[in-house]
Amino acid sequence: MTRIANEQITDARAPKQKVENTRIQTVEIVDPVFEETYIAKVTRKSSQWCGWIPDVPEVKCEARTKKELLKILTTKLREALEAREEAWDKQLESDVKAGKLDYLREEALEDIKAGRVRDL
């Protein structure tokens, strides 16, 4: 279960913006699977709440309430991280099949033969 940690509110003003301040709230979303903390940015625009996670650009969404927005952000973050992990696994498998990592095996065998490896 992902949990929402602390929240901070900042004023973000565009350089030549005269009319309104946009209050952007910073919310920490802690992902227990990867044991990472991600910073979400949320703001209210008209009747909607908008949110995004700068470190995971594909995670952006809108909702009617802040609570709903945070729930959606958390779900989309989990999905994006799982998709990245799956893509990594597929790429690794493809590289192994193509022989791109054979040199690592050879280096390890050389280290074993030369006695540069210690059993753990």
ChimeraX commands (.cxc) that place a marker at each C-alpha (Angstrom):
marker #1 position 0.00,0.00,0.00 radius 0.5
marker #1 position 1.39,3.37,-0.94 radius 0.5
marker #1 position 1.14,6.04,1.68 radius 0.5
marker #1 position 1.04,9.80,1.43 radius 0.5
marker #1 position 3.70,11.38,3.60 radius 0.5
marker #1 position 4.07,15.11,4.25 radius 0.5
marker #1 position 2.62,17.99,2.26 radius 0.5
marker #1 position 4.04,21.43,1.53 radius 0.5
marker #1 position 2.44,24.37,-0.23 radius 0.5
marker #1 position 4.36,26.85,-2.35 radius 0.5
marker #1 position 3.38,29.77,-4.56 radius 0.5
marker #1 position 4.52,29.36,-8.14 radius 0.5
marker #1 position 4.29,32.55,-10.16 radius 0.5
marker #1 position 5.00,32.69,-13.86 radius 0.5
marker #1 position 7.40,35.56,-14.65 radius 0.5
marker #1 position 4.88,37.83,-16.42 radius 0.5
marker #1 position 1.70,36.57,-14.83 radius 0.5
marker #1 position -0.37,39.38,-13.31 radius 0.5
marker #1 position -3.71,37.92,-12.36 radius 0.5
marker #1 position -3.45,34.85,-10.18 radius 0.5
marker #1 position -1.03,32.85,-8.08 radius 0.5
marker #1 position -0.99,29.14,-8.62 radius 0.5
marker #1 position -0.59,27.29,-5.37 radius 0.5
marker #1 position 1.30,24.10,-5.97 radius 0.5
marker #1 position 1.29,21.58,-3.17 radius 0.5
marker #1 position 4.11,19.10,-2.82 radius 0.5
marker #1 position 3.08,15.67,-1.60 radius 0.5
marker #1 position 5.40,12.75,-0.87 radius 0.5
marker #1 position 4.15,9.42,-2.14 radius 0.5
marker #1 position 6.03,6.48,-0.66 radius 0.5
marker #1 position 6.09,3.34,-2.77 radius 0.5
marker #1 position 6.66,0.33,-0.50 radius 0.5
marker #1 position 7.46,-2.09,-3.33 radius 0.5
marker #1 position 10.52,-0.18,-4.51 radius 0.5
marker #1 position 10.98,1.56,-1.15 radius 0.5
marker #1 position 11.24,4.93,-2.86 radius 0.5
marker #1 position 9.69,8.29,-2.12 radius 0.5
marker #1 position 8.32,10.24,-5.08 radius 0.5
marker #1 position 7.34,13.89,-5.01 radius 0.5
marker #1 position 3.95,14.68,-6.50 radius 0.5
marker #1 position 2.91,18.21,-7.41 radius 0.5
marker #1 position -0.78,19.00,-7.08 radius 0.5
marker #1 position -2.75,22.16,-7.72 radius 0.5
marker #1 position -6.34,23.22,-8.05 radius 0.5
marker #1 position -7.47,24.69,-11.37 radius 0.5
marker #1 position -11.08,25.83,-11.54 radius 0.5
marker #1 position -13.18,22.89,-10.37 radius 0.5
marker #1 position -10.51,20.25,-10.96 radius 0.5
marker #1 position -7.40,19.12,-9.13 radius 0.5
marker #1 position -4.36,18.45,-11.34 radius 0.5
marker #1 position -1.35,16.41,-10.36 radius 0.5
marker #1 position 1.90,15.06,-11.74 radius 0.5
marker #1 position 5.11,13.40,-10.64 radius 0.5
marker #1 position 8.13,15.16,-12.16 radius 0.5
marker #1 position 10.42,12.10,-11.82 radius 0.5
marker #1 position 7.90,9.91,-13.67 radius 0.5
marker #1 position 6.65,12.21,-16.48 radius 0.5
marker #1 position 4.07,9.73,-17.74 radius 0.5
marker #1 position 2.16,10.13,-14.46 radius 0.5
marker #1 position -0.22,13.05,-14.87 radius 0.5
marker #1 position -3.91,13.20,-14.06 radius 0.5
marker #1 position -6.91,15.24,-13.00 radius 0.5
marker #1 position -9.73,14.58,-10.56 radius 0.5
marker #1 position -12.64,16.36,-8.89 radius 0.5
marker #1 position -11.22,16.14,-5.37 radius 0.5
marker #1 position -7.74,16.18,-3.93 radius 0.5
marker #1 position -8.30,12.84,-2.19 radius 0.5
marker #1 position -9.38,11.24,-5.47 radius 0.5
marker #1 position -6.42,12.82,-7.27 radius 0.5
marker #1 position -3.90,11.40,-4.79 radius 0.5
marker #1 position -5.45,7.95,-5.11 radius 0.5
marker #1 position -5.24,8.11,-8.91 radius 0.5
marker #1 position -1.66,9.44,-8.81 radius 0.5
marker #1 position -0.67,6.60,-6.51 radius 0.5
marker #1 position -2.27,4.01,-8.80 radius 0.5
marker #1 position -0.73,5.50,-11.94 radius 0.5
marker #1 position 2.68,5.67,-10.26 radius 0.5
marker #1 position 2.52,1.99,-9.37 radius 0.5
marker #1 position 1.46,1.11,-12.95 radius 0.5
marker #1 position 4.25,3.22,-14.46 radius 0.5
marker #1 position 6.88,1.67,-12.19 radius 0.5
marker #1 position 5.65,-1.84,-13.01 radius 0.5
marker #1 position 5.73,-1.02,-16.73 radius 0.5
marker #1 position 9.30,0.24,-16.41 radius 0.5
marker #1 position 10.30,-2.90,-14.53 radius 0.5
marker #1 position 8.68,-5.10,-17.17 radius 0.5
marker #1 position 10.41,-3.19,-19.98 radius 0.5
marker #1 position 13.74,-3.58,-18.15 radius 0.5
marker #1 position 13.20,-7.34,-17.78 radius 0.5
marker #1 position 12.32,-7.71,-21.48 radius 0.5
marker #1 position 15.35,-5.69,-22.55 radius 0.5
marker #1 position 17.65,-7.73,-20.31 radius 0.5
marker #1 position 16.21,-10.99,-21.65 radius 0.5
marker #1 position 16.66,-9.74,-25.22 radius 0.5
marker #1 position 20.25,-8.69,-24.53 radius 0.5
marker #1 position 21.05,-12.09,-23.01 radius 0.5
marker #1 position 19.59,-13.93,-26.02 radius 0.5
marker #1 position 21.54,-11.67,-28.39 radius 0.5
marker #1 position 24.77,-12.43,-26.54 radius 0.5
marker #1 position 25.34,-8.81,-25.53 radius 0.5
marker #1 position 26.19,-9.85,-21.96 radius 0.5
marker #1 position 28.44,-12.80,-22.77 radius 0.5
marker #1 position 31.51,-10.72,-21.99 radius 0.5
marker #1 position 30.36,-10.46,-18.37 radius 0.5
marker #1 position 30.22,-14.25,-18.10 radius 0.5
marker #1 position 33.68,-14.51,-19.59 radius 0.5
marker #1 position 35.07,-11.92,-17.17 radius 0.5
marker #1 position 33.55,-13.78,-14.23 radius 0.5
marker #1 position 35.04,-17.11,-15.39 radius 0.5
marker #1 position 38.45,-15.47,-15.77 radius 0.5
marker #1 position 38.19,-14.02,-12.25 radius 0.5
marker #1 position 37.29,-17.46,-10.87 radius 0.5
marker #1 position 40.23,-19.12,-12.64 radius 0.5
marker #1 position 42.61,-16.40,-11.44 radius 0.5
marker #1 position 41.43,-16.77,-7.84 radius 0.5
marker #1 position 40.03,-13.23,-7.63 radius 0.5
marker #1 position 36.66,-14.48,-6.39 radius 0.5
marker #1 position 35.75,-15.34,-2.83 radius 0.5
marker #1 position 32.79,-17.49,-1.75 radius 0.5
marker #1 position 30.25,-15.63,0.30 radius 0.5
marker link #1:1,2 radius 0.2
marker link #1:2,3 radius 0.2
marker link #1:3,4 radius 0.2
marker link #1:4,5 radius 0.2
marker link #1:5,6 radius 0.2
marker link #1:6,7 radius 0.2
marker link #1:7,8 radius 0.2
marker link #1:8,9 radius 0.2
marker link #1:9,10 radius 0.2
marker link #1:10,11 radius 0.2
marker link #1:11,12 radius 0.2
marker link #1:12,13 radius 0.2
marker link #1:13,14 radius 0.2
marker link #1:14,15 radius 0.2
marker link #1:15,16 radius 0.2
marker link #1:16,17 radius 0.2
marker link #1:17,18 radius 0.2
marker link #1:18,19 radius 0.2
marker link #1:19,20 radius 0.2
marker link #1:20,21 radius 0.2
marker link #1:21,22 radius 0.2
marker link #1:22,23 radius 0.2
marker link #1:23,24 radius 0.2
marker link #1:24,25 radius 0.2
marker link #1:25,26 radius 0.2
marker link #1:26,27 radius 0.2
marker link #1:27,28 radius 0.2
marker link #1:28,29 radius 0.2
marker link #1:29,30 radius 0.2
marker link #1:30,31 radius 0.2
marker link #1:31,32 radius 0.2
marker link #1:32,33 radius 0.2
marker link #1:33,34 radius 0.2
marker link #1:34,35 radius 0.2
marker link #1:35,36 radius 0.2
marker link #1:36,37 radius 0.2
marker link #1:37,38 radius 0.2
marker link #1:38,39 radius 0.2
marker link #1:39,40 radius 0.2
marker link #1:40,41 radius 0.2
marker link #1:41,42 radius 0.2
marker link #1:42,43 radius 0.2
marker link #1:43,44 radius 0.2
marker link #1:44,45 radius 0.2
marker link #1:45,46 radius 0.2
marker link #1:46,47 radius 0.2
marker link #1:47,48 radius 0.2
marker link #1:48,49 radius 0.2
marker link #1:49,50 radius 0.2
marker link #1:50,51 radius 0.2
marker link #1:51,52 radius 0.2
marker link #1:52,53 radius 0.2
marker link #1:53,54 radius 0.2
marker link #1:54,55 radius 0.2
marker link #1:55,56 radius 0.2
marker link #1:56,57 radius 0.2
marker link #1:57,58 radius 0.2
marker link #1:58,59 radius 0.2
marker link #1:59,60 radius 0.2
marker link #1:60,61 radius 0.2
marker link #1:61,62 radius 0.2
marker link #1:62,63 radius 0.2
marker link #1:63,64 radius 0.2
marker link #1:64,65 radius 0.2
marker link #1:65,66 radius 0.2
marker link #1:66,67 radius 0.2
marker link #1:67,68 radius 0.2
marker link #1:68,69 radius 0.2
marker link #1:69,70 radius 0.2
marker link #1:70,71 radius 0.2
marker link #1:71,72 radius 0.2
marker link #1:72,73 radius 0.2
marker link #1:73,74 radius 0.2
marker link #1:74,75 radius 0.2
marker link #1:75,76 radius 0.2
marker link #1:76,77 radius 0.2
marker link #1:77,78 radius 0.2
marker link #1:78,79 radius 0.2
marker link #1:79,80 radius 0.2
marker link #1:80,81 radius 0.2
marker link #1:81,82 radius 0.2
marker link #1:82,83 radius 0.2
marker link #1:83,84 radius 0.2
marker link #1:84,85 radius 0.2
marker link #1:85,86 radius 0.2
marker link #1:86,87 radius 0.2
marker link #1:87,88 radius 0.2
marker link #1:88,89 radius 0.2
marker link #1:89,90 radius 0.2
marker link #1:90,91 radius 0.2
marker link #1:91,92 radius 0.2
marker link #1:92,93 radius 0.2
marker link #1:93,94 radius 0.2
marker link #1:94,95 radius 0.2
marker link #1:95,96 radius 0.2
marker link #1:96,97 radius 0.2
marker link #1:97,98 radius 0.2
marker link #1:98,99 radius 0.2
marker link #1:99,100 radius 0.2
marker link #1:100,101 radius 0.2
marker link #1:101,102 radius 0.2
marker link #1:102,103 radius 0.2
marker link #1:103,104 radius 0.2
marker link #1:104,105 radius 0.2
marker link #1:105,106 radius 0.2
marker link #1:106,107 radius 0.2
marker link #1:107,108 radius 0.2
marker link #1:108,109 radius 0.2
marker link #1:109,110 radius 0.2
marker link #1:110,111 radius 0.2
marker link #1:111,112 radius 0.2
marker link #1:112,113 radius 0.2
marker link #1:113,114 radius 0.2
marker link #1:114,115 radius 0.2
marker link #1:115,116 radius 0.2
marker link #1:116,117 radius 0.2
marker link #1:117,118 radius 0.2
marker link #1:118,119 radius 0.2
marker link #1:119,120 radius 0.2
view
